[in-house]
Structures are given as C-alpha cells and as structure tokens.
C-alpha cells in the first residue's frame, strides 16, 4: 500500500471517530479522533514535499479543527 493512501485512510478513520464521538456524546472517541488527527497531520506537515497538495491542505484543515475543538468552538 502506498504511504500517501495510508495517511488518507488514517485521516479518514480519525474523522469518523471524531464525528461519532460528537454524535454519540462519547468523550473518549472525540479525544482518540483528535489525537490521531494531530499525529497524522504533524507527520504529513513534516513530510510536506513528499505528499500531494490535497493531503497537505487536509492536514492543515485537521489541525485547525483540532485547535478549534480544544478551545471549545
């Protein structure tokens, strides 16, 4: 499996976990989703030139989502 596809699948799994946590009001799912999003986004940003533009923009958007969630917005 290509490393870029793996990153996209991890981001998708984190987003699903986060959304399910919000809908079901389960804090642990929210925190798991935010943690996975943060780690995968930081990894994607560190390897910025090796990834395609869409993955980079998605990782920046996920970091913004994490920041907004941490501040309660």
FIGUVEX-113061 format. One record per atom (N, C-alpha, C): residue in three letters; atom name; x, y, z. Coordinates in steps of 0.001 Angstrom, whole numbers. Example, Ala and Ser with C-alpha at 12.3 -4.5 7.8 and 13.67 -1.06 7.14 Angstrom:
REM FIGUVEX-113061
<atom resn="ALA" name="N" u="13190" v="-5690" w="7800"/>
<atom resn="ALA" name="CA" u="12300" v="-4500" w="7800"/>
<atom resn="ALA" name="C" u="13200" v="-3300" w="7800"/>
<atom resn="SER" name="N" u="12850" v="-2250" w="7080"/>
<atom resn="SER" name="CA" u="13670" v="-1060" w="7140"/>
<atom resn="SER" name="C" u="12900" v="30" w="7870"/>
//
This chain:
REM FIGUVEX-113061
<atom resn="UNK" name="N" u="845" v="-1168" w="0"/>
<atom resn="UNK" name="CA" u="0" v="0" w="0"/>
<atom resn="UNK" name="C" u="894" v="1235" w="0"/>
<atom resn="UNK" name="N" u="483" v="2213" w="-753"/>
<atom resn="UNK" name="CA" u="1234" v="3460" w="-851"/>
<atom resn="UNK" name="C" u="1115" v="4239" w="460"/>
<atom resn="UNK" name="N" u="2193" v="4900" w="834"/>
<atom resn="UNK" name="CA" u="2215" v="5635" w="2104"/>
<atom resn="UNK" name="C" u="1211" v="6789" w="2097"/>
<atom resn="UNK" name="N" u="1005" v="7413" w="934"/>
<atom resn="UNK" name="CA" u="32" v="8501" w="859"/>
<atom resn="UNK" name="C" u="-1381" v="7990" w="1087"/>
<atom resn="UNK" name="N" u="-1699" v="6812" w="561"/>
<atom resn="UNK" name="CA" u="-3017" v="6240" w="786"/>
<atom resn="UNK" name="C" u="-3209" v="5889" w="2259"/>
<atom resn="UNK" name="N" u="-2171" v="5395" w="2883"/>
<atom resn="UNK" name="CA" u="-2255" v="5058" w="4299"/>
<atom resn="UNK" name="C" u="-2552" v="6298" w="5132"/>
<atom resn="UNK" name="N" u="-1903" v="7408" w="4808"/>
<atom resn="UNK" name="CA" u="-2161" v="8661" w="5517"/>
<atom resn="UNK" name="C" u="-3601" v="9111" w="5329"/>
<atom resn="UNK" name="N" u="-4116" v="8973" w="4119"/>
<atom resn="UNK" name="CA" u="-5508" v="9359" w="3867"/>
<atom resn="UNK" name="C" u="-6484" v="8480" w="4635"/>
<atom resn="UNK" name="N" u="-6201" v="7174" w="4715"/>
<atom resn="UNK" name="CA" u="-7068" v="6274" w="5472"/>
<atom resn="UNK" name="C" u="-7023" v="6571" w="6969"/>
<atom resn="UNK" name="N" u="-5858" v="6892" w="7472"/>
<atom resn="UNK" name="CA" u="-5734" v="7236" w="8894"/>
<atom resn="UNK" name="C" u="-6505" v="8516" w="9189"/>
<atom resn="UNK" name="N" u="-6386" v="9510" w="8311"/>
<atom resn="UNK" name="CA" u="-7142" v="10752" w="8499"/>
<atom resn="UNK" name="C" u="-8645" v="10497" w="8446"/>
<atom resn="UNK" name="N" u="-9079" v="9646" w="7531"/>
<atom resn="UNK" name="CA" u="-10496" v="9324" w="7405"/>
<atom resn="UNK" name="C" u="-11003" v="8600" w="8651"/>
<atom resn="UNK" name="N" u="-10222" v="7654" w="9174"/>
<atom resn="UNK" name="CA" u="-10607" v="6939" w="10392"/>
<atom resn="UNK" name="C" u="-10683" v="7891" w="11584"/>
<atom resn="UNK" name="N" u="-9748" v="8826" w="11658"/>
<atom resn="UNK" name="CA" u="-9765" v="9804" w="12752"/>
<atom resn="UNK" name="C" u="-10988" v="10703" w="12655"/>
<atom resn="UNK" name="N" u="-11342" v="11105" w="11447"/>
<atom resn="UNK" name="CA" u="-12519" v="11957" w="11261"/>
<atom resn="UNK" name="C" u="-13796" v="11215" w="11638"/>
<atom resn="UNK" name="N" u="-13892" v="9950" w="11258"/>
<atom resn="UNK" name="CA" u="-15069" v="9160" w="11622"/>
<atom resn="UNK" name="C" u="-15156" v="8997" w="13133"/>
<atom resn="UNK" name="N" u="-14039" v="8736" w="13775"/>
<atom resn="UNK" name="CA" u="-14023" v="8606" w="15229"/>
<atom resn="UNK" name="C" u="-14451" v="9911" w="15898"/>
<atom resn="UNK" name="N" u="-13962" v="11013" w="15392"/>
<atom resn="UNK" name="CA" u="-14316" v="12322" w="15964"/>
<atom resn="UNK" name="C" u="-15806" v="12613" w="15793"/>
<atom resn="UNK" name="N" u="-16326" v="12359" w="14597"/>
<atom resn="UNK" name="CA" u="-17748" v="12638" w="14339"/>
<atom resn="UNK" name="C" u="-18639" v="11722" w="15174"/>
<atom resn="UNK" name="N" u="-18297" v="10439" w="15250"/>
<atom resn="UNK" name="CA" u="-19080" v="9524" w="16085"/>
<atom resn="UNK" name="C" u="-19032" v="9935" w="17559"/>
<atom resn="UNK" name="N" u="-17888" v="10390" w="18002"/>
<atom resn="UNK" name="CA" u="-17780" v="10862" w="19377"/>
<atom resn="UNK" name="C" u="-18655" v="12065" w="19641"/>
<atom resn="UNK" name="N" u="-18737" v="12966" w="18675"/>
<atom resn="UNK" name="CA" u="-19608" v="14137" w="18837"/>
<atom resn="UNK" name="C" u="-21074" v="13754" w="18819"/>
<atom resn="UNK" name="N" u="-21451" v="12881" w="17880"/>
<atom resn="UNK" name="CA" u="-22855" v="12490" w="17745"/>
<atom resn="UNK" name="C" u="-23319" v="11676" w="18943"/>
<atom resn="UNK" name="N" u="-22505" v="10728" w="19380"/>
<atom resn="UNK" name="CA" u="-22874" v="9859" w="20485"/>
<atom resn="UNK" name="C" u="-22520" v="10445" w="21844"/>
<atom resn="UNK" name="N" u="-21904" v="11612" w="21853"/>
<atom resn="UNK" name="CA" u="-21510" v="12301" w="23088"/>
<atom resn="UNK" name="C" u="-20589" v="11422" w="23935"/>
<atom resn="UNK" name="N" u="-19587" v="10835" w="23272"/>
<atom resn="UNK" name="CA" u="-18602" v="9989" w="23941"/>
<atom resn="UNK" name="C" u="-17251" v="10689" w="23874"/>
<atom resn="UNK" name="N" u="-16811" v="11182" w="24996"/>
<atom resn="UNK" name="CA" u="-15579" v="11951" w="25058"/>
<atom resn="UNK" name="C" u="-14345" v="11177" w="24628"/>
<atom resn="UNK" name="N" u="-14303" v="9891" w="24919"/>
<atom resn="UNK" name="CA" u="-13117" v="9102" w="24582"/>
<atom resn="UNK" name="C" u="-12942" v="9004" w="23071"/>
<atom resn="UNK" name="N" u="-14039" v="8862" w="22323"/>
<atom resn="UNK" name="CA" u="-13935" v="8817" w="20862"/>
<atom resn="UNK" name="C" u="-13485" v="10160" w="20297"/>
<atom resn="UNK" name="N" u="-13949" v="11224" w="20900"/>
<atom resn="UNK" name="CA" u="-13533" v="12558" w="20456"/>
<atom resn="UNK" name="C" u="-12032" v="12720" w="20651"/>
<atom resn="UNK" name="N" u="-11542" v="12347" w="21839"/>
<atom resn="UNK" name="CA" u="-10118" v="12512" w="22119"/>
<atom resn="UNK" name="C" u="-9245" v="11588" w="21282"/>
<atom resn="UNK" name="N" u="-9726" v="10374" w="21019"/>
<atom resn="UNK" name="CA" u="-8975" v="9469" w="20146"/>
<atom resn="UNK" name="C" u="-8889" v="10054" w="18742"/>
<atom resn="UNK" name="N" u="-10015" v="10543" w="18233"/>
<atom resn="UNK" name="CA" u="-10025" v="11157" w="16907"/>
<atom resn="UNK" name="C" u="-9117" v="12373" w="16825"/>
<atom resn="UNK" name="N" u="-9165" v="13221" w="17856"/>
<atom resn="UNK" name="CA" u="-8305" v="14406" w="17859"/>
<atom resn="UNK" name="C" u="-6833" v="14028" w="17951"/>
<atom resn="UNK" name="N" u="-6523" v="13004" w="18735"/>
<atom resn="UNK" name="CA" u="-5135" v="12570" w="18855"/>
<atom resn="UNK" name="C" u="-4595" v="12006" w="17550"/>
<atom resn="UNK" name="N" u="-5390" v="11170" w="16907"/>
<atom resn="UNK" name="CA" u="-4952" v="10601" w="15631"/>
<atom resn="UNK" name="C" u="-4816" v="11693" w="14580"/>
<atom resn="UNK" name="N" u="-5769" v="12623" w="14556"/>
<atom resn="UNK" name="CA" u="-5683" v="13741" w="13605"/>
<atom resn="UNK" name="C" u="-4424" v="14559" w="13831"/>
<atom resn="UNK" name="N" u="-4125" v="14830" w="15077"/>
<atom resn="UNK" name="CA" u="-2948" v="15638" w="15390"/>
<atom resn="UNK" name="C" u="-1669" v="14939" w="14954"/>
<atom resn="UNK" name="N" u="-1529" v="13676" w="15314"/>
<atom resn="UNK" name="CA" u="-307" v="12942" w="14971"/>
<atom resn="UNK" name="C" u="-136" v="12782" w="13464"/>
<atom resn="UNK" name="N" u="-1208" v="12427" w="12765"/>
<atom resn="UNK" name="CA" u="-1087" v="12243" w="11317"/>
<atom resn="UNK" name="C" u="-871" v="13573" w="10602"/>
<atom resn="UNK" name="N" u="-1469" v="14635" w="11112"/>
<atom resn="UNK" name="CA" u="-1280" v="15951" w="10488"/>
<atom resn="UNK" name="C" u="141" v="16454" w="10689"/>
<atom resn="UNK" name="N" u="686" v="16268" w="11883"/>
<atom resn="UNK" name="CA" u="2069" v="16688" w="12126"/>
<atom resn="UNK" name="C" u="3026" v="15880" w="11263"/>
<atom resn="UNK" name="N" u="2766" v="14574" w="11139"/>
<atom resn="UNK" name="CA" u="3614" v="13739" w="10292"/>
<atom resn="UNK" name="C" u="3531" v="14187" w="8836"/>
<atom resn="UNK" name="N" u="2337" v="14529" w="8365"/>
<atom resn="UNK" name="CA" u="2167" v="14987" w="6986"/>
<atom resn="UNK" name="C" u="2868" v="16321" w="6762"/>
<atom resn="UNK" name="N" u="2794" v="17212" w="7722"/>
<atom resn="UNK" name="CA" u="3434" v="18520" w="7570"/>
<atom resn="UNK" name="C" u="4954" v="18391" w="7610"/>
<atom resn="UNK" name="N" u="5465" v="17480" w="8414"/>
<atom resn="UNK" name="CA" u="6912" v="17265" w="8450"/>
<atom resn="UNK" name="C" u="7408" v="16786" w="7092"/>
<atom resn="UNK" name="N" u="6627" v="15938" w="6426"/>
<atom resn="UNK" name="CA" u="6994" v="15404" w="5110"/>
<atom resn="UNK" name="C" u="6230" v="16141" w="4002"/>
<atom resn="UNK" name="N" u="6188" v="17465" w="4072"/>
<atom resn="UNK" name="CA" u="5375" v="18306" w="3199"/>
<atom resn="UNK" name="C" u="5679" v="18071" w="1717"/>
<atom resn="UNK" name="N" u="6928" v="18037" w="1335"/>
<atom resn="UNK" name="CA" u="7289" v="17940" w="-80"/>
<atom resn="UNK" name="C" u="7043" v="16569" w="-671"/>
<atom resn="UNK" name="N" u="6964" v="15546" w="146"/>
<atom resn="UNK" name="CA" u="6759" v="14189" w="-355"/>
<atom resn="UNK" name="C" u="5289" v="13883" w="-624"/>
<atom resn="UNK" name="N" u="4382" v="14699" w="-101"/>
<atom resn="UNK" name="CA" u="2949" v="14450" w="-229"/>
<atom resn="UNK" name="C" u="2362" v="15314" w="-1331"/>
<atom resn="UNK" name="N" u="1184" v="14931" w="-1792"/>
<atom resn="UNK" name="CA" u="499" v="15766" w="-2770"/>
<atom resn="UNK" name="C" u="-172" v="16941" w="-2066"/>
<atom resn="UNK" name="N" u="-559" v="17931" w="-2841"/>
<atom resn="UNK" name="CA" u="-1089" v="19169" w="-2265"/>
<atom resn="UNK" name="C" u="-2360" v="18940" w="-1466"/>
<atom resn="UNK" name="N" u="-3235" v="18063" w="-1960"/>
<atom resn="UNK" name="CA" u="-4511" v="17848" w="-1276"/>
<atom resn="UNK" name="C" u="-4296" v="17261" w="120"/>
<atom resn="UNK" name="N" u="-3396" v="16321" w="270"/>
<atom resn="UNK" name="CA" u="-3113" v="15752" w="1594"/>
<atom resn="UNK" name="C" u="-2560" v="16819" w="2528"/>
<atom resn="UNK" name="N" u="-1727" v="17693" w="2008"/>
<atom resn="UNK" name="CA" u="-1177" v="18768" w="2832"/>
<atom resn="UNK" name="C" u="-2267" v="19725" w="3292"/>
<atom resn="UNK" name="N" u="-3166" v="20088" w="2388"/>
<atom resn="UNK" name="CA" u="-4250" v="21001" w="2761"/>
<atom resn="UNK" name="C" u="-5214" v="20350" w="3751"/>
<atom resn="UNK" name="N" u="-5473" v="19064" w="3574"/>
<atom resn="UNK" name="CA" u="-6344" v="18349" w="4501"/>
<atom resn="UNK" name="C" u="-5713" v="18295" w="5895"/>
<atom resn="UNK" name="N" u="-4404" v="18082" w="5958"/>
<atom resn="UNK" name="CA" u="-3748" v="18018" w="7262"/>
<atom resn="UNK" name="C" u="-3778" v="19373" w="7961"/>
<atom resn="UNK" name="N" u="-3629" v="20452" w="7211"/>
<atom resn="UNK" name="CA" u="-3733" v="21783" w="7813"/>
<atom resn="UNK" name="C" u="-5156" v="22026" w="8310"/>
<atom resn="UNK" name="N" u="-6149" v="21599" w="7527"/>
<atom resn="UNK" name="CA" u="-7545" v="21756" w="7953"/>
<atom resn="UNK" name="C" u="-7829" v="20942" w="9211"/>
<atom resn="UNK" name="N" u="-7254" v="19741" w="9308"/>
<atom resn="UNK" name="CA" u="-7443" v="18932" w="10511"/>
<atom resn="UNK" name="C" u="-6795" v="19592" w="11721"/>
<atom resn="UNK" name="N" u="-5636" v="20201" w="11536"/>
<atom resn="UNK" name="CA" u="-5010" v="20901" w="12673"/>
<atom resn="UNK" name="C" u="-5849" v="22093" w="13115"/>
<atom resn="UNK" name="N" u="-6485" v="22773" w="12176"/>
<atom resn="UNK" name="CA" u="-7394" v="23874" w="12528"/>
<atom resn="UNK" name="C" u="-8587" v="23319" w="13299"/>
<atom resn="UNK" name="N" u="-9129" v="22180" w="12849"/>
<atom resn="UNK" name="CA" u="-10245" v="21545" w="13547"/>
<atom resn="UNK" name="C" u="-9850" v="21150" w="14960"/>
<atom resn="UNK" name="N" u="-8654" v="20602" w="15116"/>
<atom resn="UNK" name="CA" u="-8167" v="20226" w="16451"/>
<atom resn="UNK" name="C" u="-8058" v="21464" w="17335"/>
<atom resn="UNK" name="N" u="-7492" v="22534" w="16785"/>
<atom resn="UNK" name="CA" u="-7366" v="23768" w="17562"/>
<atom resn="UNK" name="C" u="-8720" v="24321" w="17981"/>
<atom resn="UNK" name="N" u="-9668" v="24319" w="17064"/>
<atom resn="UNK" name="CA" u="-10998" v="24828" w="17397"/>
<atom resn="UNK" name="C" u="-11685" v="23943" w="18436"/>
<atom resn="UNK" name="N" u="-11489" v="22659" w="18329"/>
<atom resn="UNK" name="CA" u="-12103" v="21739" w="19298"/>
<atom resn="UNK" name="C" u="-11494" v="21914" w="20689"/>
<atom resn="UNK" name="N" u="-10203" v="22135" w="20746"/>
<atom resn="UNK" name="CA" u="-9553" v="22313" w="22044"/>
<atom resn="UNK" name="C" u="-10002" v="23600" w="22732"/>
<atom resn="UNK" name="N" u="-10308" v="24635" w="21946"/>
<atom resn="UNK" name="CA" u="-10773" v="25880" w="22518"/>
<atom resn="UNK" name="C" u="-12278" v="25903" w="22709"/>
<atom resn="UNK" name="N" u="-12947" v="24819" w="22325"/>
<atom resn="UNK" name="CA" u="-14386" v="24701" w="22582"/>
<atom resn="UNK" name="C" u="-15265" v="25450" w="21607"/>
<atom resn="UNK" name="N" u="-14760" v="25753" w="20449"/>
<atom resn="UNK" name="CA" u="-15575" v="26464" w="19464"/>
<atom resn="UNK" name="C" u="-16277" v="25526" w="18527"/>
//
